[in-house]
Amino acid sequence: MIQPGDTVPEGEIRTGAGTSISLGDLRGRAVAVFLLGRVGPAFVAELLTALTEHIHRLLALQVSPMVVLSDPDKQLDSASRRESVPYLISVDQNLFLHQQFQVVDVDDVGVWLIDENSVITDVIPALPPGELVRLCVKRATRTLADADGPM
């Protein structure tokens, strides 16, 4: 698995609207990539709820969350039913990005905090959705304080 200090691997995925995007396109901004692997719709819904509740804290830190789903049929439909989501939702149906991030168990969830130079600053392992989002905010805050500026 790629670790803090590694450069983000290139990989193209698509947004929920069908637009192709590369992590390289996000250079210049700090990003929290939530790779959801093959989790069920209930986990996705819980994570999106927690992320929506804490989004203001991440945005205040100038961290843009990106949720990467692996099963667009089940998960994206659930996510798209939300009135508005203040973060990017993308699809990695072939688990290409998961492979690029060297995720061993695609049934797992993880978060990669990436700075504006496309360098991994932290990796957060699988946790229940609410805890995962809270820990992401806490670590992004710590990283920001350590760097004395944007991630």
N, C-alpha and C positions, 0 to 999 in steps of 0.2 A: 504494500500500500504506500502511496506517496505520503511524505511526511512534511512537517514544518521545515521551511527552508527550500523545499523543492519548487520548481516553476510549474505552473498549471499546465497540464498536457493539452494539446490542441484536440479538439473534437467537436463535430457539428451535431447539433440536435435541433429539434423544432419546438417552437412555442405552441401553446394551446391553440393559437390562431393559424398554425401551419407554417409560420415563417421560420426559415432556417436561422440558427444563431450559433456562434462559436464562443467559447469562453474567451478567446482572444479578442472578440468584439467588446468584451466588458473591461478591457484594459483601461486604466485611468480612474477606476472606481473600486472601492472595496466591496466584496461580495461574500455572502454566506450561502454556500451551495448545499442544499438539503437533498442528498441522494437517497431516495426512498426505496430503492430496490423493489422486491416483489412483496410489498406489504398489502394488506387488504384495505378496502374502502373505508372501514371504520377508523383505522389508524390514520389514513390520509385526512379524513374529516376532522379528527381530533387535533392533528398537527396543524391544519389550516386554521382552525379555530384559535389555537394557542398562538400561532404566528400573527394572526390578525389582532389579537389582544395585546401583543407586545411590539407590533410593527413600529409604533411611534418611537420606541426606545432605539431600535436598530436604525431607523432613518435619522434620528437625532445624532447618531454616531457616524452618519454618512456611510452606512453599510446597506447595500441592496440585497435583499434576500431573493434567492432563486430556488424554487422547488422543482426537482426533477423526478417525474413519475415514470414508471416502467410499463404500466398497463393503461394505455389511453382509453380503452373501451370502458373499463370499470372506474378508474380513478379520475380521469379527466372529466367525465360526465358529472361526477359528484362535485368536483371542484368548480366546474363551469356554471353550476346551478347557483352558486353564491352570487349575490347581487354585484359585488365588486371586490376584487382582491388587489390589495396594494403591493403586490410583488409579482415577479415573473414566474409563470408556471410553464415548464417545458416537458417534453416527452423524450424518453430514451428507450424506446420500445425494444431495440435490439441490444440494449445494455452496453452500447459502445462506450459511453462516458464512464460507466461503472468499470469497464475493462481498462480504460485509460487511467482511472484513479486507482487501479489495481485493487479493487474491492474483491476480497476473497469469497465472501458469502453474499450473493446477490439478494438473499432474503433479509439481509441486515439493512439498517439505516445508519447514516452517518452525516456529519456536517463538516464541511471544509471551509474555514475562514481564509479568504484570499485578499491580499492587499492590492492597492491600486497599481502595483507593478507586476501583478499576476504571480505573486509568490505566496505559497501556503504559509499562513502564520499560526494556524492551529487546526487540529483534527479532533472532533468530538465523536466518540463512539455511540453505538445504539443505546438509547434510553427511551422510556415512555415519552410520548409526544410533548406534554407540558414541561417535563423536566428538560427535555432536549432543547426546547426553545429558550427556557430560562437560562440554561447553562450557556447557550450560544450568546445571549445578550451579555451575560456576566463576563465571558471570555473576550468578547469583542470590546467591552468596556475596559478590561484589563490590558488588552493589547493596545488600545488607543492610549491609555495612560502611560504604558511602557514606552510607546513610540513618541509620546508628546505631540500628537497630531493625528490626522486620519490614518487608518490602518494602512 
